[in-house]
Amino acid sequence: MTTGRHEKDDSFRDCGKEIVVVRKKGVTVRVFTVARKGCSSYLIAYYLGKKRHRETFRGTVENAKARAAEIAETISSQSAGDGILPLADVRAYEAAVEALKPLGLTLPAAVAELLSAKKRIGNRSLADAAEFYATHAQLDAPQKSLAEVAQEFLDAKRADKASLRYRQWLRYAIEPACVVLTRPIAEITEADVDDYLRSLTVSTRSRHNVRGALVSLFGFAQSRGYIPRDRASAAKLSARVKVQTGEVEIFTPGEMAALLAAADGDTLPLIALGGFAGLRTAEVARLEWRDVNLTRMMITVSKAKSKTRSRRNIPIQSNLAAWLAPYAKATGPVLRFKNTTKLEQKAATTSNVVWKHNALRHSFASYRLAQVESEGKVALEMGNSPQMIIKHYRELVSPADAAAWWAIIPK
């Protein structure tokens, strides 16, 4: 390494009065006073290789000494093999370190981050990449947690007059996810949703339904601007659940008779309309007595009350008319209590019959198909497709069982 010259070197005679000499590992840096009116000024002089450098410094003598020591330390820290770092480079290094301080980054860390980013974006500039990210990541969007968005979603469904049963199911499907996925909804990835769904110890049908609820929730978040609108949400990008269909469960004529015999006025219409008309539980909850015409022997399910949003007419069988007659009214809701799950549990407990999921509708389809032998007719009454009727209900019960089912009447 090239070092500073000997203390008695007279090459700095034009600098002024020498007051300090700083030595560091063979490097000599000198400080001179400079006569100027109205201020204290100093000249810091040193050699880099064979070239002499001078730096004017204003301030106190202590600060001038500190600056001289800093220069000596910088020069002496360079190895002989690397040569002498130019002063401009030293200044650039110092400026870079100072600029990074507000970001809490060291220069090596900033360089590492820069290299990592450049490997990802190739020849594109970091400024362009940052602009693209800021535009699509919606950095100015509210940072809402999944739980906060879920509450807004449920409140919106209540304001939109969604049925109580549907809102209860949404809460049941969504709330457990809020406990596991605690990050802001904008940071939740499709992998997070996939991992959560696979962790559920439920049937594939239930997992499929939970995914559907999350897709609706994330769609709501997009409509509110909480996550980007220009791409599919994490829930929608998650893997679709392949539903494994099992055996269709139905009630026997004896079980149906026991359920009806034990049912009170609040529960009986739910059981009778499900088992003898094939209405979905949610459709019964929306039904009004004006939709049940015992004179014309016809039930009308409007678009607004149908799950498929298509109007359909269902003939009332004679045994169904007998069960409904004591409770029928001109107007008002068919079900006084909308919590159908509790009504079903109550019926099962009172009758001592094990409740089977969706078995009332399955029973109607099975016994009705055996009665009329027309999948098209049954499909129209149920608001389903003939293919589904054939797939699930054909030859499930015997004609004798069907006759017994439609002969269930009040004592």
C-alpha positions in Angstrom: 0.0 0.0 0.0 1.2 3.5 -0.7 1.3 5.4 2.6 1.4 9.1 3.6 4.8 10.8 3.5 7.2 11.5 6.3 6.1 14.2 8.8 9.0 16.5 7.8 8.0 16.4 4.1 7.7 20.1 3.0 5.3 19.5 0.1 2.4 21.0 2.1 4.1 24.3 2.7 1.3 26.1 0.7 -1.5 24.7 2.9 -1.2 27.0 6.0 -0.3 26.4 9.6 -0.1 22.8 10.5 -1.8 21.9 13.8 -2.4 18.2 13.7 -0.8 15.1 12.3 -2.8 11.8 12.3 -1.0 8.5 11.7 -2.7 5.2 11.1 -0.8 2.1 10.1 1.7 4.0 8.1 -0.8 6.5 6.8 -0.3 10.2 7.6 -3.0 12.8 7.4 -2.3 16.5 8.2 -4.7 19.2 9.4 -3.9 22.9 8.7 -5.6 26.1 9.7 -6.9 28.4 7.0 -7.3 32.0 7.7 -10.8 33.1 6.7 -12.9 36.0 8.0 -15.9 35.1 10.2 -15.4 31.3 10.3 -13.1 28.5 11.4 -11.8 26.6 8.4 -9.3 23.8 8.1 -7.5 22.0 5.3 -7.1 18.3 5.5 -4.2 17.0 3.3 -3.0 13.5 2.5 -1.6 11.3 -0.3 -3.3 8.6 -2.2 -0.5 6.8 -4.0 1.7 9.6 -5.5 -1.2 12.0 -5.8 -1.8 14.7 -3.2 -5.3 15.4 -2.0 -6.7 18.3 -0.1 -10.1 18.7 1.5 -11.5 22.0 3.0 -13.3 21.4 6.3 -15.4 24.0 8.2 -16.3 23.5 11.8 -14.4 22.9 15.1 -10.9 21.6 15.4 -12.2 18.5 17.1 -14.4 17.7 14.1 -11.5 18.3 11.8 -9.3 15.9 13.8 -12.1 13.3 13.6 -12.4 13.7 9.9 -8.6 13.3 9.5 -8.7 10.1 11.6 -11.6 8.8 9.4 -9.6 9.4 6.2 -6.5 7.7 7.7 -8.6 4.7 8.8 -10.2 4.4 5.3 -6.9 4.5 3.5 -5.1 2.1 6.0 -7.9 -0.5 5.8 -7.2 -1.2 2.1 -4.9 -4.1 1.5 -1.7 -3.7 -0.6 -3.1 -6.2 -3.1 -6.2 -4.2 -3.7 -4.6 -0.9 -4.3 -5.8 2.4 -3.1 -9.6 3.2 -3.3 -10.2 6.5 -5.0 -11.7 9.2 -2.9 -14.7 9.4 -5.2 -15.5 5.8 -4.4 -15.1 6.4 -0.7 -17.5 9.3 -1.0 -20.0 7.1 -3.0 -19.8 4.4 -0.3 -20.4 6.8 2.5 -23.4 8.3 0.6 -24.9 4.9 0.0 -24.6 3.9 3.6 -26.2 7.2 4.7 -29.1 6.8 2.2 -29.8 3.3 3.4 -30.1 4.2 7.1 -33.8 5.3 6.9 -34.6 1.9 5.4 -32.7 0.0 8.1 -30.5 -1.7 5.5 -26.8 -2.2 5.4 -25.1 -1.9 2.0 -24.3 -5.6 1.7 -28.0 -6.4 2.5 -29.2 -3.9 -0.1 -26.9 -5.4 -2.7 -28.1 -8.9 -1.9 -31.7 -7.8 -2.2 -31.0 -6.1 -5.5 -29.3 -9.2 -6.9 -32.2 -11.4 -5.8 -34.8 -9.1 -7.4 -32.9 -8.8 -10.7 -32.7 -12.6 -10.9 -36.5 -12.7 -10.7 -37.3 -9.9 -13.2 -34.4 -10.3 -15.7 -33.7 -7.3 -17.8 -36.7 -5.4 -16.6 -36.0 -2.4 -14.3 -36.7 -2.5 -10.6 -38.7 0.7 -11.0 -41.1 -1.0 -13.5 -41.4 -4.1 -11.3 -42.2 -2.0 -8.3 -44.8 0.0 -10.2 -46.4 -3.2 -11.4 -46.5 -4.6 -7.9 -47.9 -1.4 -6.4 -50.7 -1.4 -9.0 -51.7 -5.0 -8.7 -51.1 -5.5 -5.0 -53.4 -2.6 -4.1 -51.0 -1.2 -1.4 -53.5 1.5 -0.6 -56.3 -1.0 0.1 -57.6 -1.5 3.7 -55.7 -4.3 5.5 -58.7 -6.4 6.5 -58.4 -9.8 8.3 -60.4 -12.7 7.1 -62.5 -12.5 10.2 -63.4 -8.9 9.6 -64.4 -9.5 6.0 -66.4 -12.5 7.1 -68.4 -10.4 9.5 -69.1 -7.8 6.8 -70.1 -10.6 4.5 -72.6 -12.1 7.0 -74.0 -8.6 7.8 -74.5 -8.0 4.0 -76.4 -11.3 3.7 -78.6 -10.3 6.5 -79.3 -6.9 4.9 -80.0 -8.7 1.6 -82.7 -10.8 3.4 -80.9 -14.1 2.9 -82.6 -16.9 4.7 -81.7 -17.6 8.3 -80.7 -21.2 7.4 -78.4 -20.1 4.7 -76.8 -17.5 6.9 -76.3 -20.1 9.7 -74.7 -22.4 7.2 -72.4 -19.7 6.0 -71.3 -18.9 9.5 -70.7 -22.6 10.2 -68.6 -22.9 7.0 -66.6 -19.7 7.3 -65.9 -19.1 11.0 -63.5 -22.0 11.6 -61.4 -20.7 8.6 -61.0 -17.4 10.3 -59.4 -19.0 13.3 -56.8 -20.7 11.2 -56.2 -18.1 8.4 -55.4 -15.1 10.6 -53.4 -13.0 8.1 -54.9 -10.1 6.2 -57.1 -11.5 3.4 -55.0 -9.9 0.7 -52.0 -12.0 1.9 -53.8 -15.4 2.0 -52.6 -17.6 -0.9 -54.3 -20.4 -2.8 -51.8 -22.8 -1.0 -53.1 -21.5 2.4 -56.7 -22.3 1.3 -55.7 -25.7 -0.1 -53.9 -26.6 3.2 -56.9 -25.5 5.3 -59.5 -27.4 3.2 -57.3 -30.6 3.4 -57.0 -30.3 7.1 -60.8 -30.6 7.6 -61.9 -33.9 8.9 -65.2 -33.9 7.1 -66.7 -35.6 4.0 -65.7 -34.5 0.5 -69.1 -33.1 0.0 -68.8 -30.9 3.1 -65.3 -29.9 2.1 -66.6 -28.9 -1.4 -69.4 -26.8 0.3 -66.9 -25.1 2.6 -64.7 -24.2 -0.5 -67.8 -22.8 -2.1 -68.5 -20.6 0.9 -64.9 -19.3 0.9 -65.1 -18.5 -2.9 -68.2 -16.4 -2.1 -66.5 -14.7 0.8 -63.4 -13.8 -1.3 -65.7 -12.6 -4.1 -67.3 -10.3 -1.6 -63.8 -9.0 -0.6 -63.1 -8.3 -4.3 -66.3 -6.3 -4.6 -65.2 -4.2 -1.6 -61.7 -3.6 -3.0 -59.9 -5.6 -0.2 -58.2 -7.9 -2.8 -57.4 -7.3 -6.5 -60.4 -7.5 -8.8 -58.4 -8.2 -12.0 -57.5 -11.8 -11.2 -59.0 -14.9 -9.6 -59.0 -14.9 -5.8 -57.0 -17.4 -3.7 -60.2 -19.3 -2.9 -61.2 -19.6 -6.5 -57.7 -20.7 -7.5 -57.7 -23.4 -4.8 -58.0 -27.0 -5.9 -61.5 -28.2 -6.6 -62.7 -30.9 -4.3 -63.7 -34.2 -6.0 -66.9 -35.3 -4.2 -67.1 -38.9 -3.4 -70.8 -39.9 -3.7 -72.0 -42.5 -1.2 -75.2 -44.4 -0.8 -78.4 -42.4 -0.8 -80.1 -42.6 2.5 -83.9 -42.7 2.8 -86.5 -43.2 5.5 -88.6 -46.4 5.5 -92.4 -46.0 5.6 -92.3 -47.0 9.3 -89.8 -44.3 10.1 -91.7 -41.7 8.2 -94.9 -42.6 10.0 -93.1 -42.4 13.4 -91.7 -39.0 12.6 -95.1 -37.6 11.6 -96.9 -39.1 14.6 -94.4 -37.5 17.0 -94.2 -34.1 15.2 -95.9 -31.0 16.6 -97.5 -28.2 14.6 -94.2 -26.4 14.1 -92.4 -29.5 12.8 -95.0 -31.5 10.9 -95.2 -29.3 7.7 -91.4 -29.5 7.3 -91.5 -33.3 7.4 -94.6 -33.7 5.3 -93.6 -31.3 2.5 -90.1 -32.7 2.4 -91.1 -36.4 2.3 -94.3 -36.1 0.2 -93.5 -33.2 -2.1 -89.7 -33.3 -2.4 -89.1 -29.7 -1.3 -85.7 -28.7 -0.2 -85.5 -27.8 3.5 -84.5 -24.2 2.6 -87.5 -24.0 0.2 -89.9 -25.1 2.9 -88.4 -22.4 5.2 -89.3 -19.8 2.5 -92.7 -21.1 1.6 -96.0 -19.4 2.6 -99.4 -20.9 2.9 -100.7 -18.9 -0.1 -98.2 -21.1 -2.2 -99.9 -24.2 -1.0 -103.3 -24.6 -2.7 -105.2 -27.5 -1.2 -108.2 -26.7 -3.5 -106.2 -27.1 -6.7 -103.9 -29.6 -5.0 -100.8 -27.8 -6.2 -97.7 -26.2 -4.5 -96.1 -23.3 -6.4 -92.4 -22.7 -5.7 -91.5 -19.3 -7.1 -88.2 -18.3 -8.6 -87.4 -16.3 -5.5 -88.0 -19.3 -3.2 -86.4 -22.0 -5.4 -82.7 -22.9 -5.0 -82.3 -23.2 -8.8 -84.1 -19.8 -9.3 -86.7 -21.5 -11.6 -90.4 -21.7 -10.9 -92.0 -25.1 -10.6 -95.4 -26.6 -9.7 -95.6 -29.7 -7.5 -98.9 -31.8 -7.3 -100.1 -32.4 -3.8 -100.7 -36.1 -3.1 -103.8 -37.1 -1.2 -101.9 -38.2 1.9 -99.9 -34.9 1.9 -103.2 -32.9 1.8 -104.5 -34.9 4.8 -101.4 -34.1 6.8 -101.4 -30.4 5.9 -105.2 -29.7 6.2 -105.2 -29.1 10.0 -102.5 -26.5 9.8 -103.2 -24.7 6.5 -103.9 -21.0 6.5 -104.8 -18.4 3.9 -101.6 -16.4 4.5 -98.4 -16.4 6.6 -95.3 -18.5 6.6 -95.6 -22.3 6.6 -92.8 -22.6 9.2 -93.2 -20.3 12.2 -89.6 -21.1 13.3 -86.9 -20.8 10.6 -84.2 -22.8 12.4 -84.9 -26.0 10.5 -81.9 -27.8 12.0 -83.4 -27.6 15.5 -86.8 -28.7 14.1 -85.2 -31.8 12.6 -83.3 -32.6 15.8 -86.5 -32.2 17.7 -88.4 -34.6 15.4 -85.7 -37.2 15.6 -85.5 -37.1 19.4 -89.3 -37.2 19.9 -89.8 -40.0 17.5 -86.7 -42.0 18.4 -85.8 -42.2 14.7 -82.2 -41.6 13.6 -82.1 -38.5 11.4 -80.5 -39.0 8.0 -79.0 -36.1 6.0 -81.4 -34.9 3.2 -83.3 -38.1 3.6 -86.8 -36.5 3.2 -86.0 -35.3 -0.3 -84.2 -38.5 -1.2 -87.2 -40.5 0.1 -89.7 -38.5 -2.0 -87.5 -39.1 -5.2 -87.2 -42.8 -4.6 -90.9 -43.5 -3.7 -92.2 -41.1 -6.3 -90.1 -42.7 -9.1 -91.3 -46.1 -8.2 -94.9 -44.8 -8.2 -95.0 -43.0 -11.6 -92.0 -44.7 -13.3 -91.1 -41.5 -15.1 -87.7 -39.8 -14.3 -88.7 -36.8 -16.3 -91.9 -36.2 -14.3 -90.0 -36.6 -11.0 -87.2 -34.3 -12.2 -89.7 -31.5 -13.0 -91.4 -31.8 -9.6 -88.0 -31.8 -7.8 -86.3 -29.1 -9.9 -83.6 -31.5 -10.9 -82.4 -33.3 -14.0 -83.6 -36.6 -15.3 -80.0 -37.9 -15.3 -79.6 -37.2 -11.6 -82.9 -39.0 -10.9 -81.8 -42.1 -12.9 -78.3 -42.0 -11.3 -79.4 -41.9 -7.7 -83.0 -43.1 -7.3 -83.9 -45.7 -10.0 -84.9 -49.1 -8.5 -83.9 -47.9 -5.0 -87.3 -49.1 -3.6 -89.9 -51.7 -4.6 -93.4 -50.9 -5.8 -94.7 -52.4 -2.5 -92.6 -50.0 -0.5 -93.8 -47.1 -2.6 -97.5 -48.1 -2.1 -96.8 -48.2 1.7 -95.2 -44.7 1.6 -98.1 -43.0 -0.2 -100.5 -44.7 2.1 -99.2 -43.0 5.2 -102.1 -40.9 6.5 -103.1 -39.3 9.8 -104.8 -41.7 12.2 
